[in-house]
Amino acid sequence: MTEKHKLEEIIALITFLQNYIQNNVKQSFTDLTFSLETVIKDYLNVFERDSHKYENINFLKHNYPAIDLVSNDRNIAIQITTNADLRKVKKTVLTYNSHKFSYEKLIVIGFVKATKSSLPNITIYSSDYLIKLAKNASSKQKDELFDLLKRQIPWNSLSPLDDKLCYDIVFDVINRSAIRDLTICEGDFNRMVDGLYEIKEIITTGKIKGKPIRAKALVEYSDEIKSQLSEIEFLVSNIIQICNANKNQRNSHFICLTRQEKEKNDELKEKIITKANELARQFGLNKRIYGSRRW
C-alpha cells in the first residue's frame, strides 16, 4: 500500500467511525464495544515523545470528572465527547473549575461535532483534527496510525451489512459498458471515465452520489474481501490515470487515446473482469461479466 493510499484509508476509517457513532451511539461511548478514549490516546501518542505521552485517567479512577486524557509533562488535559456543542463545553468548564484542576491547557474533542467557542483557556477540536494530524504525519507515523485503527476497532462488528449482499450491489455497478467494452470500441471516453469514477465510489464509500444505491464502505468488509476489492479499485484508478494523463498532455478537456493507451486500458479491463468474476464465484453469486473480445 502506498503512502497516499494509507492516508486515504486512515481518513476513511475515521470518517466511517464518526458516522457510525453519530447514527448508533445515543448517550455515551459506553455503548461501544471498545474504548474510543484509548484509541484517541494511542493515536495522539504517535506524535508525542515518551515523556509527553497521554494517559487515560479513567483507568485510574472510573468516570473521572471533566477530563479523560492527561499529559502531565505537557500539562494538558483532554476531554473526549460525542458532541462538543456550547452547552456541553460550558458544563465541562464548570466541572473542571469546580474541581480546581490547574492544567495549562484544556482540550475538548467532539468526535462527531464540535462548535466554535471564544471561551478562554479551552481549545475545541472535531475529528477533523485527527485527520489533519494524519495528513502531516511521516510515513512511519502513518503506518502506526493505520495499524492501531485496524487493531483496536472491531470494524466488521460495527456494520450490520453482509459482505455477500454488498458485493452483489458492487458487482452490478462494475458490470457496465465502461468495463465490458473494449476501449478501442469505446465511443465516448469522457462518459467512460464518469462510469469508472462511480465504480471507485461504490467500492470505497458504499454509495454513489445522487443515486439510490447503498452497499458498505471498503473499510467495513472482511480483510480478505477488502483486499480483493482494493485490487479492483486500483486497476480502475489506473485506467482513469491513463485517460487523465492523455487530457493533460494534450491540454484538452476531451480524451483522445493513442492505440497504445487503448491497448493498456483493455488489459486493465480484462483484469478487472477476471477479478470481479472470481469474487462473485467465491460468494456463490450466479452472475458473470462478459467482456468484449479482442480481434
N, C-alpha and C positions, 0 to 999 in steps of 0.2 A: 504494500500500500504506500503510495507516495505521500509526502508531507501535506500536499494540498488536499488529497482525499481524506487523510486522517483528520485534518481540521474540519472538513465538511462533515465527517462522521461525528466528531465531538459536538459540533453545533446542532446536528440532527438529534443526537441523544438528549442534549439539554432542552431543546425545543419540545421534543416529544414528552419528556418528563414534566415540563412546565404545563403542557396541555392536559396531560393525564391528571396531575394534581388539581388543576383548575376544574376539571369535569367530574372528578371522583372523590376528592378529599373534602369533606364538608366542614369539619371543625378544626382538627389539628393534625400534625404529622404522625400522631399515634395511630391514625387509620392506616398508615403504610406498614408493609411487612419488612421494612428496612429503615435505618436511621438516616434521614436526609441531612441532619446536623453533622453526622460522621462523614458522609460523602463530601459535603461542602468543606468541612475541616481539612480532610485529606487533600481535596482539590486546591485549597488556598495554600496548604503547606508545601505543595510542589514548588512554589515560588519563594519560600522562606528558608533562611538558614536554620540550622538545628536549634540554636538558642532563641530564635524568634518564632518558632512553630506554635500554632494554636492548639489548645486543649479543649475538649468538650467538658465544660464544668458541670453538666448534668450527670456525668458519670461519678462525680464526687458527691453531689447532692441532688437527688431527684427533683425535677421541676424547679430548678434554681430560678429565682425571680429576675425578670428583665433581660437576662443575658444567657447565651448558650455557649459561646466560644470566647476564650481569652488568650491573649499573648502577653504574659507578664513582663517579658523583656521589652516588648514594644509598647506596653501599657495601653493595649487596645482591647475593647470588649465588643462582641458582636452578638446581635440577636437575629435569629432566622425565623421568618414567619411566612405564611402564605400570601397575605395581603398587607403590605405596609402602607395603608391609607393614613390620612391625617389623624383619624380617631385612634387607630392602633399605635401610631408613633407617639402621640401625646400621652397615651396610657403607659407606654414603655418608659418614656422620660420621667413621668410621675413616679412610677415604681422604682426606677433607677435612682432617682434623687432621694426617695424616702428611705432607701437602704444605705444612703451615703456612700455609694461607690465613687471612687476617685480616679478612674482611668482617664488618661488624657484624651482618648477618642472613643466615642460610641458609634458603632455602625449598625444599621438595621438593613438586612437583606430581605426584601419582599420577593419571594421566589416566583410568584405568579404575577404580582402587580406591585408597583412602588410609586408613591406620589412624590412630587417635588415639594420641598419644605424649606422655609427660611429659619427654622428653629435653630438656636445656637448650639454649638458643640455636638452636633449629630450629623452623620452622613447617611444618606439613604440610597441603596442600590436595588436594582432589579436583577433578574438572572442575566440580563444583558452584560452586566459587569463580569460574570464568569466567562461569557463568550469573548469579551474584549481581552481578558487575560489570555485566553487560548490563542487569539489572533496574534498576540505579541509574544507568545511563548517560543522558546527554542525548539529544535527538532526533538531533543531528548525530553523536554518538558511535555511536548505534545504526546509522545509515547506514554509517559507516565499518566497523563490525564485520561487518555483513551483506555489504558489498561484498568485504571481504578473505576472508571464509569462502567465498564463491561463487567468487572469483577464484583462490584459491591451492589449492583442493582439487578434484581431478577426480572429482566426485560420481558421474557416470554410470559410470565405470570401476570404482567400488567395489561396485556392485551387479550380480550376475550375472543378475538377472531382467529379462526383456524387457518393454518398455513395453506392447506389444500384449497379451501374456499377462496382465499385471497389470490393465490396464484392462478386459479381458474379465471378470475377477473383480469389479472395482469396479462395472461396468455391471450385473451381476446383483444387486448389493446395492441399487443405485439403483432398479432395476426392481421396485418393491414398491408396495403399496397406498398407503403414506404419500405417495408421489409421484403414482401413477397416478390415484387417486380425487380427485375434486373435494372441497375442504374442506366445501362446502355439503352434500355427501352423507356426510361422514365421521361415523361413529357414536361412536368413542372417541378424543377429541383427545389424551388423555394417551398412549395407545398409539401414536398417530401421531407424537408428539414423540419417543418412545423410538426409533421407527424412523428418524427424521431424525438423531438422535444417532449411530446406528450408521453411517449414510451418512457423516457427518462423520468418524467414527473410522476407517473403512476408507480414506477418501481421505487423511487426514492421517498416519495411523500404519501403514496397510497391514494392519491386523488388527482384529478385533472381540473384545473381552474375553469369554472363556468360550465362543467358537465356533471351530471348526477352519477358519477362513478366513484365508488369507495372500496378500497381494499385496506391494507395497513402499510405503515411506513417500513422501509427496508430494515431499520434497526429492530423492529418487532418480530421479525422472522427468527426461526431457529438458526444457529450458526451455519449449519450445512447449507440450508436453503438460501440464507443471506449471501453466502459466498458465491453460489451459482448465479443468483440474480445480479450480484455485483459484477460478475464477469460479463453478463449480457449488457448491463448498463455501460460498462467500459467500452465494449465493442460499438454500441450505439454512439457513444461520445466520439469515438474515432471517426465514424462516418461524418458526424457533424463538423468535426475539426477539419477534415479534408475539404468539405464544402465551404466553410467559413474562410479557410486559407485561400481558396480559389477566389472568393469575392474580394478579399483584402488585397491579394496580389494584383488583381485587375482593377482595383479601386472602383468597384461597381456594386450596386445593390442586388444584382442578378447573378445567378450561378451559371457558369458555362464550363463544365468539366472537360478535361482532356480525356483521351482514351485511357491513358494510364490511371488517371484518378477514378474513372468509372470502373475499371477492372479491379482496382483495390477495394472500392466500395462494395462491389459484388462479392468479393472474397469474404469481406466482413459480414455481409448479409447472410451468406451461406453458413457462416459460423454461428450467427445469432439463431438462425432457424434450427440448426442441429442442436444447440444447447437448450433452446426453448422446448423442442420436441422431446428431448431426453428428460427434462424436468417434468414435463406432462406425463411421460411414461412412468416415472418414479412415483408420481402421485396417483397413478391409475386413471388418469383422465382420458376419456375416449375422444381425443381430438388431436389434430396434427396440422402443422403449417406446411403447405406445398408451395415451394418457391418456383419461379420461372426457371426453365432450363437454359443453360448456355448453348450457343450454336456450336 
